[in-house]
């Protein structure tokens, strides 16, 4: 492989690298060949100099092309050798890479399992706290999502507070209903006891009457009217006492129910105030969350815009560089084409001279032909002129 020489092109600040054993002195000498001209076709030395220069260029060109092919073959062999070595190394590395991949997958699976376990533990712990807060009123748990681990600490604290408040309200209502039922059950039991005592007293009196009926039938008959009167008075007194007692109990129940209603109203008002405050706090937290998300979206859009502008600037810079390189390559190609055309100028001038000879011949007097062939002769003459024009166009 030949030496490498850097030769400035004069059209760019970056040097152009020329390989294939072509030195800068050789290129400079070839550049001077542009000045060779055949000014006199009878001067054989001029023609010989042009021919010698062209043969030197042909020799150099064929040597460069031969070197190019040899370099390509060497390069292909090197590529094949590199591929074989790379495949051998990959065969060694691939099992190790697979082992490491399995280790990474196992570690990631363990991390995921640990994360799921922590999330499940957090959910169970929070559910236990909510269950403890609501007590026997488990239907309150349906107010919140099934997965409690996704909620933030502040959000879960709000859940606990709300659960306690709802459970307290339900418990107060249940206590009021229980007390009312106990009072009703107590009044019924007292009434049943009075009825039982009255029945016992009646049976006792009946027994006394039955025992003394045979011994004092006459006295009993005499006193029956008085006894009946007294019995009626006792019954009236008993009825009045029971009516007074029932009125007193009803009044006491009404007063108690009124006090309980006032207390329930106060408790409900307190509960409503607490619920309203919690709702206000939740709305404030939601507003702040939306503001935070809006700010994050704004920052993300600004970052995306900066990235887009940077990518556009990079793309424009790359396009400008591509156009600059393309312009340089086109200039070099034009220069090379001009050099080739300039090197061919002597031969082209010879061919122009040859064409001029043909054209001169075509302008000579046409041969005499019969009138029947005049038109054919004119067509041949025109065709010859067209051929000459085509030859000139090919050389320009």
Protein Blocks (a to p, Z undefined) as FASTA:
>chain_A
ZZdddddehlafbdcddehhiafklmmmmmmmmmpccfbfklmklmmmmmmmmmmmmmmm
mmmmmmmmmmmmmmmmmmmmmmmmmmmmmmmmmmmmmmmmmmmmmmmmmmmmmmmmmmmm
mmmmmmmmmmmmnmmmlmlmmmpcfblmlpcfklmmmmmmmmmmmmmmmmmmmmmmmmmm
mmmmmmmmmmmmmmmmmmmmmmmmmmmmmmmmmmmmmlmmmmmmmmmmmmmmmmmmmmmm
mmmmmmmmmmmmmmmmmmmmmmmmmmmmmmmmmmmmmmmmmmmmmmmmmmmmmmmmmmmm
mmmmmmmmmmmmmmmmmmmmmmmmmmmmmmmmmmmmmmmmmmmmmmmmmmmmmmmmmmmm
mmmccddddfklmmmmmmmmmmmmmmmmmmmmmmZZ
